[in-house]
């Protein structure tokens, strides 16, 4: 198997690349290092430092590596930036993806795996869990661009026979997540706890409430889905990758303090524009294929250990 992972210098993509290499697959990474880091690209992977908006460079990389499957993780992945800069978001997330799709068709790539967003694509999930049949209602340019690509994938399948699998991730956490970005509350909180700093709970609606409700999924579950999708063993075009377990931001803050045996001040801040209040995914399809996803408290163990190790190395 030859797998090309875009965004393989980032959080999720680097785990996919690493575990694919561990299976003996041949792996290449495409990344412009805009938020990813060169040291995240695992040894053994071929690295192409290119921007997916650069159509010629994308075609050259795909032609050179000749992948069987393309796992597309590279993205402008911030909801807040997409609200401020919708054109840039679309240039990377839509046009960049079309460059990859065209290069895939031109080079006989058999399957395209796409990192979509279960956290944002369904909009508000006022009660219960969003299933794959729930109608997407994007509320941000980021979610709209992901949904646009999902639709393009259907066109490329019917027009060009390019098979694809859409993976709609919940809120992903785990080792190597970047705490400096705007998302990634788990990474941000762990880093602040290691420094003994207060944690900020942004309100769901009123300052002082417990914060937004999210479904936190461990990166290893995301990798499982990606590798199975790359092998073509997921019998669905779309699959949620989430736990179905809800956590408020305050619950996460308390869980982390307990797990890290520390206690800091919680600061309650107003709602952030663009944040959906409640997002929760049905894990049914995922569970049927892979067993139950890791719970948050179980998944935090290796995450905390990794950040502790990083912290000790810097200190
Ligand atoms: P990340 O920022 O760590 O990784 C994204 C990678 O893409 C980075 O290495 C970055 O340098 C690269 N990249 C960005 N723009 C590029 C461009 N124009 N050309 C080439 N490379 C570019 O983010 P992540 O959390 O690993 O997210 C991976 C994917 O999963 C993204 O598509 C994101 O939208 C999706 N996703 C993530 C989450 C989450 O909770 N982390 C949830 C839902 C969906």
py3Dmol code that shows the C-alpha trace and the ligand (Angstrom):
import py3Dmol

protein = """\
ATOM      1  CA  UNK A   1       0.000   0.000   0.000  1.00  0.00           C
ATOM      2  CA  UNK A   2       1.288   3.461  -0.923  1.00  0.00           C
ATOM      3  CA  UNK A   3      -0.403   6.153   1.149  1.00  0.00           C
ATOM      4  CA  UNK A   4      -0.047   9.884   0.623  1.00  0.00           C
ATOM      5  CA  UNK A   5      -1.025  11.817   3.756  1.00  0.00           C
ATOM      6  CA  UNK A   6      -1.623  15.539   3.349  1.00  0.00           C
ATOM      7  CA  UNK A   7      -1.185  17.490   6.581  1.00  0.00           C
ATOM      8  CA  UNK A   8       1.177  14.760   7.777  1.00  0.00           C
ATOM      9  CA  UNK A   9       3.279  17.293   9.698  1.00  0.00           C
ATOM     10  CA  UNK A  10       0.224  18.203  11.767  1.00  0.00           C
ATOM     11  CA  UNK A  11      -1.433  16.558  14.729  1.00  0.00           C
ATOM     12  CA  UNK A  12      -3.743  13.934  13.203  1.00  0.00           C
ATOM     13  CA  UNK A  13      -1.873  13.447   9.917  1.00  0.00           C
ATOM     14  CA  UNK A  14       1.410  12.645  11.670  1.00  0.00           C
ATOM     15  CA  UNK A  15      -0.278   9.883  13.692  1.00  0.00           C
ATOM     16  CA  UNK A  16      -1.788   8.433  10.512  1.00  0.00           C
ATOM     17  CA  UNK A  17       1.589   8.525   8.753  1.00  0.00           C
ATOM     18  CA  UNK A  18       3.344   6.938  11.735  1.00  0.00           C
ATOM     19  CA  UNK A  19       0.863   4.082  12.167  1.00  0.00           C
ATOM     20  CA  UNK A  20       0.698   3.440   8.418  1.00  0.00           C
ATOM     21  CA  UNK A  21       4.495   3.073   8.366  1.00  0.00           C
ATOM     22  CA  UNK A  22       4.151   0.719  11.337  1.00  0.00           C
ATOM     23  CA  UNK A  23       1.987  -1.516   9.153  1.00  0.00           C
ATOM     24  CA  UNK A  24       4.721  -1.649   6.555  1.00  0.00           C
ATOM     25  CA  UNK A  25       2.984   0.744   4.144  1.00  0.00           C
ATOM     26  CA  UNK A  26       4.963   3.136   1.986  1.00  0.00           C
ATOM     27  CA  UNK A  27       4.094   6.669   3.107  1.00  0.00           C
ATOM     28  CA  UNK A  28       4.574  10.171   1.750  1.00  0.00           C
ATOM     29  CA  UNK A  29       3.561  13.417   3.426  1.00  0.00           C
ATOM     30  CA  UNK A  30       2.466  16.654   1.782  1.00  0.00           C
ATOM     31  CA  UNK A  31       2.498  19.678   4.098  1.00  0.00           C
ATOM     32  CA  UNK A  32       3.410  23.368   3.836  1.00  0.00           C
ATOM     33  CA  UNK A  33       4.376  23.514   7.534  1.00  0.00           C
ATOM     34  CA  UNK A  34       1.983  26.449   8.057  1.00  0.00           C
ATOM     35  CA  UNK A  35       0.825  24.954  11.366  1.00  0.00           C
ATOM     36  CA  UNK A  36       2.567  21.568  11.219  1.00  0.00           C
ATOM     37  CA  UNK A  37       6.139  20.867  12.219  1.00  0.00           C
ATOM     38  CA  UNK A  38       8.863  19.138  10.228  1.00  0.00           C
ATOM     39  CA  UNK A  39       9.793  17.007  13.257  1.00  0.00           C
ATOM     40  CA  UNK A  40       6.266  15.559  13.324  1.00  0.00           C
ATOM     41  CA  UNK A  41       6.846  13.887   9.951  1.00  0.00           C
ATOM     42  CA  UNK A  42       7.918  10.369  10.858  1.00  0.00           C
ATOM     43  CA  UNK A  43      11.281   9.092   9.719  1.00  0.00           C
ATOM     44  CA  UNK A  44      10.683   6.765   6.810  1.00  0.00           C
ATOM     45  CA  UNK A  45       8.063   8.963   5.146  1.00  0.00           C
ATOM     46  CA  UNK A  46       8.904  10.855   1.969  1.00  0.00           C
ATOM     47  CA  UNK A  47       8.272  14.551   2.568  1.00  0.00           C
ATOM     48  CA  UNK A  48       6.965  17.080   0.033  1.00  0.00           C
ATOM     49  CA  UNK A  49       6.950  20.598   1.463  1.00  0.00           C
ATOM     50  CA  UNK A  50       4.246  22.121  -0.678  1.00  0.00           C
ATOM     51  CA  UNK A  51       1.125  24.223  -0.374  1.00  0.00           C
ATOM     52  CA  UNK A  52      -1.919  22.365  -1.706  1.00  0.00           C
ATOM     53  CA  UNK A  53      -3.034  25.629  -3.349  1.00  0.00           C
ATOM     54  CA  UNK A  54      -0.024  25.247  -5.674  1.00  0.00           C
ATOM     55  CA  UNK A  55      -1.618  23.104  -8.368  1.00  0.00           C
ATOM     56  CA  UNK A  56       1.584  22.327 -10.284  1.00  0.00           C
ATOM     57  CA  UNK A  57       3.417  21.275  -7.115  1.00  0.00           C
ATOM     58  CA  UNK A  58       0.490  19.044  -6.099  1.00  0.00           C
ATOM     59  CA  UNK A  59       0.454  17.354  -9.510  1.00  0.00           C
ATOM     60  CA  UNK A  60       4.227  16.844  -9.414  1.00  0.00           C
ATOM     61  CA  UNK A  61       4.133  15.274  -5.936  1.00  0.00           C
ATOM     62  CA  UNK A  62       1.273  12.904  -6.751  1.00  0.00           C
ATOM     63  CA  UNK A  63       2.872  11.954 -10.061  1.00  0.00           C
ATOM     64  CA  UNK A  64       6.214  11.303  -8.382  1.00  0.00           C
ATOM     65  CA  UNK A  65       4.905   9.217  -5.465  1.00  0.00           C
ATOM     66  CA  UNK A  66       2.090   7.393  -7.339  1.00  0.00           C
ATOM     67  CA  UNK A  67      -0.025   6.664  -4.233  1.00  0.00           C
ATOM     68  CA  UNK A  68      -2.740   4.010  -4.140  1.00  0.00           C
ATOM     69  CA  UNK A  69      -4.683   6.058  -1.596  1.00  0.00           C
ATOM     70  CA  UNK A  70      -4.709   9.694  -0.576  1.00  0.00           C
ATOM     71  CA  UNK A  71      -5.606  10.578   3.023  1.00  0.00           C
ATOM     72  CA  UNK A  72      -6.441  14.273   3.021  1.00  0.00           C
ATOM     73  CA  UNK A  73      -5.875  15.897   6.412  1.00  0.00           C
ATOM     74  CA  UNK A  74      -4.299  19.227   5.412  1.00  0.00           C
ATOM     75  CA  UNK A  75      -6.627  22.124   6.063  1.00  0.00           C
ATOM     76  CA  UNK A  76      -7.165  25.560   7.387  1.00  0.00           C
ATOM     77  CA  UNK A  77      -8.638  23.971  10.531  1.00  0.00           C
ATOM     78  CA  UNK A  78      -9.741  26.943  12.612  1.00  0.00           C
ATOM     79  CA  UNK A  79     -13.424  27.931  12.736  1.00  0.00           C
ATOM     80  CA  UNK A  80     -12.485  31.408  14.025  1.00  0.00           C
ATOM     81  CA  UNK A  81     -10.045  32.070  11.165  1.00  0.00           C
ATOM     82  CA  UNK A  82     -12.635  30.845   8.658  1.00  0.00           C
ATOM     83  CA  UNK A  83     -15.087  33.437   9.994  1.00  0.00           C
ATOM     84  CA  UNK A  84     -12.467  36.203   9.683  1.00  0.00           C
ATOM     85  CA  UNK A  85     -11.013  35.014   6.362  1.00  0.00           C
ATOM     86  CA  UNK A  86     -13.571  32.937   4.459  1.00  0.00           C
ATOM     87  CA  UNK A  87     -11.770  33.370   1.131  1.00  0.00           C
ATOM     88  CA  UNK A  88      -8.492  32.017   2.491  1.00  0.00           C
ATOM     89  CA  UNK A  89     -10.406  29.169   4.110  1.00  0.00           C
ATOM     90  CA  UNK A  90     -12.038  28.268   0.787  1.00  0.00           C
ATOM     91  CA  UNK A  91      -8.778  28.601  -1.138  1.00  0.00           C
ATOM     92  CA  UNK A  92      -7.117  26.012   1.092  1.00  0.00           C
ATOM     93  CA  UNK A  93     -10.059  23.794   2.002  1.00  0.00           C
ATOM     94  CA  UNK A  94     -11.941  23.807  -1.294  1.00  0.00           C
ATOM     95  CA  UNK A  95      -9.540  24.799  -4.110  1.00  0.00           C
ATOM     96  CA  UNK A  96      -6.593  23.012  -2.496  1.00  0.00           C
ATOM     97  CA  UNK A  97      -8.706  19.869  -2.202  1.00  0.00           C
ATOM     98  CA  UNK A  98      -9.813  20.122  -5.850  1.00  0.00           C
ATOM     99  CA  UNK A  99      -6.134  20.250  -6.846  1.00  0.00           C
ATOM    100  CA  UNK A 100      -5.603  17.010  -4.929  1.00  0.00           C
ATOM    101  CA  UNK A 101      -8.715  15.406  -6.436  1.00  0.00           C
ATOM    102  CA  UNK A 102      -7.685  16.304  -9.990  1.00  0.00           C
ATOM    103  CA  UNK A 103      -4.143  15.049  -9.372  1.00  0.00           C
ATOM    104  CA  UNK A 104      -5.630  11.828  -7.950  1.00  0.00           C
ATOM    105  CA  UNK A 105      -7.761  11.269 -11.034  1.00  0.00           C
ATOM    106  CA  UNK A 106      -4.853  12.057 -13.360  1.00  0.00           C
ATOM    107  CA  UNK A 107      -2.626   9.517 -11.593  1.00  0.00           C
ATOM    108  CA  UNK A 108      -5.076   6.660 -11.060  1.00  0.00           C
ATOM    109  CA  UNK A 109      -5.341   6.984  -7.274  1.00  0.00           C
ATOM    110  CA  UNK A 110      -7.951   4.416  -6.250  1.00  0.00           C
ATOM    111  CA  UNK A 111      -9.320   5.944  -3.057  1.00  0.00           C
ATOM    112  CA  UNK A 112      -9.563   9.350  -1.378  1.00  0.00           C
ATOM    113  CA  UNK A 113     -10.081   9.561   2.394  1.00  0.00           C
ATOM    114  CA  UNK A 114     -11.307  12.926   3.610  1.00  0.00           C
ATOM    115  CA  UNK A 115     -11.015  14.491   7.084  1.00  0.00           C
ATOM    116  CA  UNK A 116     -14.353  16.220   7.526  1.00  0.00           C
ATOM    117  CA  UNK A 117     -15.846  17.686  10.661  1.00  0.00           C
ATOM    118  CA  UNK A 118     -18.583  16.081  12.718  1.00  0.00           C
ATOM    119  CA  UNK A 119     -18.040  18.767  15.333  1.00  0.00           C
ATOM    120  CA  UNK A 120     -19.048  21.594  12.997  1.00  0.00           C
ATOM    121  CA  UNK A 121     -20.905  20.175   9.981  1.00  0.00           C
ATOM    122  CA  UNK A 122     -24.183  19.407  11.763  1.00  0.00           C
ATOM    123  CA  UNK A 123     -24.445  22.868  13.338  1.00  0.00           C
ATOM    124  CA  UNK A 124     -26.315  22.900  16.631  1.00  0.00           C
ATOM    125  CA  UNK A 125     -27.343  19.431  17.855  1.00  0.00           C
ATOM    126  CA  UNK A 126     -29.996  20.593  20.343  1.00  0.00           C
ATOM    127  CA  UNK A 127     -30.682  17.138  21.757  1.00  0.00           C
ATOM    128  CA  UNK A 128     -29.466  13.587  21.245  1.00  0.00           C
ATOM    129  CA  UNK A 129     -26.631  12.682  18.887  1.00  0.00           C
ATOM    130  CA  UNK A 130     -26.034  13.576  15.240  1.00  0.00           C
ATOM    131  CA  UNK A 131     -26.062  10.453  13.086  1.00  0.00           C
ATOM    132  CA  UNK A 132     -24.605  10.291   9.594  1.00  0.00           C
ATOM    133  CA  UNK A 133     -28.188  10.736   8.331  1.00  0.00           C
ATOM    134  CA  UNK A 134     -28.639  14.045  10.175  1.00  0.00           C
ATOM    135  CA  UNK A 135     -28.765  16.849   7.610  1.00  0.00           C
ATOM    136  CA  UNK A 136     -25.597  18.983   7.694  1.00  0.00           C
ATOM    137  CA  UNK A 137     -26.235  22.606   8.645  1.00  0.00           C
ATOM    138  CA  UNK A 138     -22.869  24.358   8.490  1.00  0.00           C
ATOM    139  CA  UNK A 139     -22.786  27.527  10.602  1.00  0.00           C
ATOM    140  CA  UNK A 140     -19.230  28.604   9.765  1.00  0.00           C
ATOM    141  CA  UNK A 141     -17.246  29.004   6.537  1.00  0.00           C
ATOM    142  CA  UNK A 142     -15.001  26.172   7.798  1.00  0.00           C
ATOM    143  CA  UNK A 143     -17.948  23.768   8.056  1.00  0.00           C
ATOM    144  CA  UNK A 144     -19.331  25.032   4.742  1.00  0.00           C
ATOM    145  CA  UNK A 145     -16.010  24.331   2.999  1.00  0.00           C
ATOM    146  CA  UNK A 146     -15.858  20.806   4.475  1.00  0.00           C
ATOM    147  CA  UNK A 147     -19.436  20.147   3.322  1.00  0.00           C
ATOM    148  CA  UNK A 148     -18.623  21.516  -0.136  1.00  0.00           C
ATOM    149  CA  UNK A 149     -15.797  18.984  -0.424  1.00  0.00           C
ATOM    150  CA  UNK A 150     -18.080  16.153   0.696  1.00  0.00           C
ATOM    151  CA  UNK A 151     -20.336  17.088  -2.236  1.00  0.00           C
ATOM    152  CA  UNK A 152     -17.420  17.320  -4.669  1.00  0.00           C
ATOM    153  CA  UNK A 153     -16.375  13.817  -3.615  1.00  0.00           C
ATOM    154  CA  UNK A 154     -19.708  12.455  -4.823  1.00  0.00           C
ATOM    155  CA  UNK A 155     -19.173  14.208  -8.174  1.00  0.00           C
ATOM    156  CA  UNK A 156     -15.668  12.756  -8.535  1.00  0.00           C
ATOM    157  CA  UNK A 157     -16.972   9.300  -7.668  1.00  0.00           C
ATOM    158  CA  UNK A 158     -19.732   9.420 -10.270  1.00  0.00           C
ATOM    159  CA  UNK A 159     -17.744  11.282 -12.961  1.00  0.00           C
ATOM    160  CA  UNK A 160     -14.321   9.723 -12.526  1.00  0.00           C
ATOM    161  CA  UNK A 161     -14.877   6.565 -10.443  1.00  0.00           C
ATOM    162  CA  UNK A 162     -12.698   7.922  -7.625  1.00  0.00           C
ATOM    163  CA  UNK A 163     -13.835   6.018  -4.509  1.00  0.00           C
ATOM    164  CA  UNK A 164     -13.942   8.071  -1.321  1.00  0.00           C
ATOM    165  CA  UNK A 165     -14.687   7.831   2.375  1.00  0.00           C
ATOM    166  CA  UNK A 166     -15.732  10.825   4.459  1.00  0.00           C
ATOM    167  CA  UNK A 167     -14.684  10.718   8.114  1.00  0.00           C
ATOM    168  CA  UNK A 168     -16.517  13.269  10.247  1.00  0.00           C
ATOM    169  CA  UNK A 169     -14.359  13.760  13.322  1.00  0.00           C
ATOM    170  CA  UNK A 170     -15.643  15.005  16.661  1.00  0.00           C
ATOM    171  CA  UNK A 171     -13.192  17.054  18.789  1.00  0.00           C
ATOM    172  CA  UNK A 172      -9.925  15.182  18.495  1.00  0.00           C
ATOM    173  CA  UNK A 173      -7.288  15.172  21.240  1.00  0.00           C
ATOM    174  CA  UNK A 174      -4.109  13.257  21.972  1.00  0.00           C
ATOM    175  CA  UNK A 175      -0.325  13.458  22.009  1.00  0.00           C
ATOM    176  CA  UNK A 176       1.247  16.037  19.694  1.00  0.00           C
ATOM    177  CA  UNK A 177      -1.786  18.317  19.488  1.00  0.00           C
ATOM    178  CA  UNK A 178      -0.680  21.911  19.138  1.00  0.00           C
ATOM    179  CA  UNK A 179      -1.614  23.921  22.247  1.00  0.00           C
ATOM    180  CA  UNK A 180      -0.764  27.191  20.502  1.00  0.00           C
ATOM    181  CA  UNK A 181      -3.603  27.006  18.021  1.00  0.00           C
ATOM    182  CA  UNK A 182      -7.070  28.380  18.541  1.00  0.00           C
ATOM    183  CA  UNK A 183      -8.693  24.973  18.874  1.00  0.00           C
ATOM    184  CA  UNK A 184      -7.463  22.012  20.842  1.00  0.00           C
ATOM    185  CA  UNK A 185      -8.827  22.835  24.266  1.00  0.00           C
ATOM    186  CA  UNK A 186      -7.405  19.613  25.721  1.00  0.00           C
ATOM    187  CA  UNK A 187      -3.863  20.526  24.662  1.00  0.00           C
ATOM    188  CA  UNK A 188      -4.324  24.115  25.853  1.00  0.00           C
ATOM    189  CA  UNK A 189      -5.639  23.020  29.262  1.00  0.00           C
ATOM    190  CA  UNK A 190      -2.950  20.374  29.853  1.00  0.00           C
ATOM    191  CA  UNK A 191      -0.209  22.842  28.958  1.00  0.00           C
ATOM    192  CA  UNK A 192      -1.640  25.477  31.308  1.00  0.00           C
ATOM    193  CA  UNK A 193      -2.063  22.978  34.129  1.00  0.00           C
ATOM    194  CA  UNK A 194       1.569  21.939  33.795  1.00  0.00           C
ATOM    195  CA  UNK A 195       2.495  25.616  34.180  1.00  0.00           C
ATOM    196  CA  UNK A 196       0.096  26.035  37.131  1.00  0.00           C
ATOM    197  CA  UNK A 197      -2.004  28.551  35.189  1.00  0.00           C
ATOM    198  CA  UNK A 198      -5.751  29.177  35.428  1.00  0.00           C
ATOM    199  CA  UNK A 199      -8.198  27.641  32.916  1.00  0.00           C
ATOM    200  CA  UNK A 200     -10.781  29.638  31.006  1.00  0.00           C
ATOM    201  CA  UNK A 201     -14.282  28.283  30.481  1.00  0.00           C
ATOM    202  CA  UNK A 202     -15.962  30.115  27.600  1.00  0.00           C
ATOM    203  CA  UNK A 203     -19.706  30.254  28.153  1.00  0.00           C
ATOM    204  CA  UNK A 204     -22.206  28.206  26.197  1.00  0.00           C
ATOM    205  CA  UNK A 205     -24.690  31.064  26.558  1.00  0.00           C
ATOM    206  CA  UNK A 206     -24.281  33.033  29.850  1.00  0.00           C
ATOM    207  CA  UNK A 207     -20.987  33.785  31.613  1.00  0.00           C
ATOM    208  CA  UNK A 208     -20.652  31.334  34.482  1.00  0.00           C
ATOM    209  CA  UNK A 209     -22.312  28.359  32.817  1.00  0.00           C
ATOM    210  CA  UNK A 210     -20.271  25.143  32.331  1.00  0.00           C
ATOM    211  CA  UNK A 211     -19.340  25.911  28.728  1.00  0.00           C
ATOM    212  CA  UNK A 212     -20.104  24.244  25.423  1.00  0.00           C
ATOM    213  CA  UNK A 213     -20.893  20.550  25.158  1.00  0.00           C
ATOM    214  CA  UNK A 214     -18.433  18.576  23.081  1.00  0.00           C
ATOM    215  CA  UNK A 215     -17.657  15.005  22.103  1.00  0.00           C
ATOM    216  CA  UNK A 216     -13.932  14.355  22.620  1.00  0.00           C
ATOM    217  CA  UNK A 217     -12.396  11.516  20.608  1.00  0.00           C
ATOM    218  CA  UNK A 218      -8.865  10.156  20.956  1.00  0.00           C
ATOM    219  CA  UNK A 219      -6.548  10.448  17.961  1.00  0.00           C
ATOM    220  CA  UNK A 220      -5.922   6.672  17.916  1.00  0.00           C
ATOM    221  CA  UNK A 221      -9.607   6.095  17.131  1.00  0.00           C
ATOM    222  CA  UNK A 222      -9.302   8.632  14.309  1.00  0.00           C
ATOM    223  CA  UNK A 223      -6.251   6.775  12.959  1.00  0.00           C
ATOM    224  CA  UNK A 224      -8.110   3.435  13.127  1.00  0.00           C
ATOM    225  CA  UNK A 225     -10.885   4.842  10.966  1.00  0.00           C
ATOM    226  CA  UNK A 226      -8.400   6.378   8.539  1.00  0.00           C
ATOM    227  CA  UNK A 227      -6.385   3.223   8.000  1.00  0.00           C
ATOM    228  CA  UNK A 228      -9.523   1.112   7.538  1.00  0.00           C
ATOM    229  CA  UNK A 229     -10.881   3.690   5.093  1.00  0.00           C
ATOM    230  CA  UNK A 230      -7.574   3.610   3.210  1.00  0.00           C
ATOM    231  CA  UNK A 231      -7.873  -0.173   2.939  1.00  0.00           C
ATOM    232  CA  UNK A 232     -11.432   0.213   1.696  1.00  0.00           C
ATOM    233  CA  UNK A 233     -12.955  -1.828   4.525  1.00  0.00           C
ATOM    234  CA  UNK A 234     -15.469   0.789   5.744  1.00  0.00           C
ATOM    235  CA  UNK A 235     -18.775  -0.130   4.109  1.00  0.00           C
ATOM    236  CA  UNK A 236     -20.150   3.432   4.340  1.00  0.00           C
ATOM    237  CA  UNK A 237     -19.478   6.574   2.341  1.00  0.00           C
ATOM    238  CA  UNK A 238     -19.686   8.678   5.512  1.00  0.00           C
ATOM    239  CA  UNK A 239     -18.843   7.771   9.078  1.00  0.00           C
ATOM    240  CA  UNK A 240     -18.806   9.766  12.305  1.00  0.00           C
ATOM    241  CA  UNK A 241     -15.689   9.386  14.395  1.00  0.00           C
ATOM    242  CA  UNK A 242     -16.849  10.299  17.880  1.00  0.00           C
ATOM    243  CA  UNK A 243     -17.766   8.753  21.203  1.00  0.00           C
ATOM    244  CA  UNK A 244     -21.355   9.897  21.756  1.00  0.00           C
ATOM    245  CA  UNK A 245     -20.271  10.938  25.267  1.00  0.00           C
ATOM    246  CA  UNK A 246     -20.856  14.569  26.182  1.00  0.00           C
ATOM    247  CA  UNK A 247     -18.515  16.756  28.206  1.00  0.00           C
ATOM    248  CA  UNK A 248     -18.806  20.414  29.086  1.00  0.00           C
ATOM    249  CA  UNK A 249     -15.649  22.520  29.127  1.00  0.00           C
ATOM    250  CA  UNK A 250     -15.887  22.710  32.916  1.00  0.00           C
ATOM    251  CA  UNK A 251     -16.179  18.920  33.156  1.00  0.00           C
ATOM    252  CA  UNK A 252     -13.034  18.600  31.020  1.00  0.00           C
ATOM    253  CA  UNK A 253     -11.219  21.105  33.248  1.00  0.00           C
ATOM    254  CA  UNK A 254     -12.194  19.166  36.363  1.00  0.00           C
ATOM    255  CA  UNK A 255     -11.316  15.785  34.860  1.00  0.00           C
ATOM    256  CA  UNK A 256      -7.862  17.048  33.898  1.00  0.00           C
ATOM    257  CA  UNK A 257      -7.193  18.580  37.291  1.00  0.00           C
ATOM    258  CA  UNK A 258      -8.165  15.314  38.944  1.00  0.00           C
ATOM    259  CA  UNK A 259      -6.034  13.208  36.573  1.00  0.00           C
ATOM    260  CA  UNK A 260      -3.053  15.542  36.980  1.00  0.00           C
ATOM    261  CA  UNK A 261      -3.543  15.853  40.749  1.00  0.00           C
ATOM    262  CA  UNK A 262      -3.535  19.619  40.635  1.00  0.00           C
ATOM    263  CA  UNK A 263      -5.959  22.440  41.209  1.00  0.00           C
ATOM    264  CA  UNK A 264      -6.101  25.866  39.569  1.00  0.00           C
ATOM    265  CA  UNK A 265      -8.555  28.741  39.308  1.00  0.00           C
ATOM    266  CA  UNK A 266     -11.331  28.425  36.723  1.00  0.00           C
ATOM    267  CA  UNK A 267     -12.117  31.697  34.952  1.00  0.00           C
ATOM    268  CA  UNK A 268     -15.492  32.098  33.325  1.00  0.00           C
ATOM    269  CA  UNK A 269     -15.556  34.112  30.095  1.00  0.00           C
ATOM    270  CA  UNK A 270     -18.286  35.135  27.607  1.00  0.00           C
ATOM    271  CA  UNK A 271     -19.340  32.967  24.709  1.00  0.00           C
ATOM    272  CA  UNK A 272     -16.971  32.953  21.716  1.00  0.00           C
ATOM    273  CA  UNK A 273     -18.620  34.020  18.437  1.00  0.00           C
ATOM    274  CA  UNK A 274     -19.146  31.096  16.061  1.00  0.00           C
ATOM    275  CA  UNK A 275     -19.015  28.406  18.754  1.00  0.00           C
ATOM    276  CA  UNK A 276     -21.835  25.880  18.487  1.00  0.00           C
ATOM    277  CA  UNK A 277     -23.376  25.213  21.881  1.00  0.00           C
ATOM    278  CA  UNK A 278     -23.773  21.489  21.702  1.00  0.00           C
ATOM    279  CA  UNK A 279     -22.173  18.955  19.415  1.00  0.00           C
ATOM    280  CA  UNK A 280     -22.398  15.217  19.919  1.00  0.00           C
ATOM    281  CA  UNK A 281     -21.964  12.393  17.402  1.00  0.00           C
ATOM    282  CA  UNK A 282     -23.559   8.989  17.228  1.00  0.00           C
ATOM    283  CA  UNK A 283     -20.738   6.438  17.510  1.00  0.00           C
ATOM    284  CA  UNK A 284     -22.903   3.560  16.268  1.00  0.00           C
ATOM    285  CA  UNK A 285     -21.273   2.928  12.874  1.00  0.00           C
ATOM    286  CA  UNK A 286     -17.814   3.387  14.352  1.00  0.00           C
ATOM    287  CA  UNK A 287     -18.545   0.990  17.217  1.00  0.00           C
ATOM    288  CA  UNK A 288     -19.933  -1.687  14.902  1.00  0.00           C
ATOM    289  CA  UNK A 289     -16.678  -1.651  12.952  1.00  0.00           C
ATOM    290  CA  UNK A 290     -14.040  -0.989  15.588  1.00  0.00           C
ATOM    291  CA  UNK A 291     -15.581  -1.555  19.024  1.00  0.00           C
ATOM    292  CA  UNK A 292     -16.271   1.208  21.525  1.00  0.00           C
ATOM    293  CA  UNK A 293     -14.120   4.314  21.156  1.00  0.00           C
ATOM    294  CA  UNK A 294     -11.893   5.339  24.083  1.00  0.00           C
ATOM    295  CA  UNK A 295     -13.626   7.340  26.784  1.00  0.00           C
ATOM    296  CA  UNK A 296     -12.206  10.751  27.626  1.00  0.00           C
ATOM    297  CA  UNK A 297     -10.792   9.720  31.000  1.00  0.00           C
ATOM    298  CA  UNK A 298      -9.034   6.679  29.468  1.00  0.00           C
ATOM    299  CA  UNK A 299      -7.764   8.664  26.488  1.00  0.00           C
ATOM    300  CA  UNK A 300      -6.336  11.452  28.612  1.00  0.00           C
ATOM    301  CA  UNK A 301      -3.759   9.124  30.160  1.00  0.00           C
ATOM    302  CA  UNK A 302      -1.281   8.995  27.253  1.00  0.00           C
ATOM    303  CA  UNK A 303      -2.109  12.569  26.317  1.00  0.00           C
ATOM    304  CA  UNK A 304      -1.109  13.900  29.744  1.00  0.00           C
ATOM    305  CA  UNK A 305       1.976  11.666  29.791  1.00  0.00           C
ATOM    306  CA  UNK A 306       3.112  13.053  26.432  1.00  0.00           C
ATOM    307  CA  UNK A 307       2.672  16.682  27.481  1.00  0.00           C
ATOM    308  CA  UNK A 308       4.444  16.011  30.801  1.00  0.00           C
ATOM    309  CA  UNK A 309       7.375  14.561  28.883  1.00  0.00           C
ATOM    310  CA  UNK A 310       7.489  17.610  26.577  1.00  0.00           C
ATOM    311  CA  UNK A 311       7.254  19.951  29.540  1.00  0.00           C
ATOM    312  CA  UNK A 312      10.116  18.188  31.330  1.00  0.00           C
ATOM    313  CA  UNK A 313      12.289  18.370  28.199  1.00  0.00           C
ATOM    314  CA  UNK A 314      11.765  22.133  27.834  1.00  0.00           C
ATOM    315  CA  UNK A 315      12.298  22.843  31.536  1.00  0.00           C
TER     316      UNK A 315
END
"""
ligand_1 = """\
44
LIG
P -3.261 20.517 12.220
O -3.294 21.993 12.041
O -2.411 19.947 13.297
O -2.846 19.825 10.850
C -3.149 20.372 9.604
C -1.898 20.286 8.752
O -2.192 20.802 7.449
C -0.728 21.114 9.312
O 0.431 20.318 9.383
C -0.568 22.244 8.304
O 0.787 22.693 8.194
C -1.099 21.609 7.041
N -1.608 22.596 6.080
C -2.438 23.629 6.342
N -2.644 24.328 5.211
C -1.937 23.717 4.227
C -1.754 23.977 2.858
N -2.319 25.032 2.251
N -0.957 23.141 2.140
C -0.358 22.080 2.739
N -0.492 21.789 4.042
C -1.275 22.602 4.787
O -4.776 20.049 12.380
P -5.366 18.630 12.813
O -6.071 18.848 14.086
O -4.353 17.578 12.703
O -6.474 18.439 11.677
C -6.318 17.526 10.602
C -7.603 17.505 9.802
O -8.688 17.062 10.616
C -8.032 18.859 9.249
O -8.542 18.653 7.952
C -9.129 19.312 10.174
O -10.044 20.175 9.543
C -9.768 17.966 10.521
N -10.476 17.965 11.801
C -9.782 18.122 12.975
C -10.475 18.095 14.183
C -9.764 18.249 15.510
O -10.442 18.233 16.531
N -8.446 18.376 15.558
C -11.875 17.927 14.200
C -12.543 17.780 12.987
C -11.831 17.783 11.783
"""
view = py3Dmol.view(width=600, height=400)
view.addModel(protein, "pdb")
view.setStyle({"model": 0}, {"cartoon": {"style": "trace"}})
view.addModel(ligand_1, "xyz")
view.setStyle({"model": 1}, {"stick": {}})
view.zoomTo()
view.show()
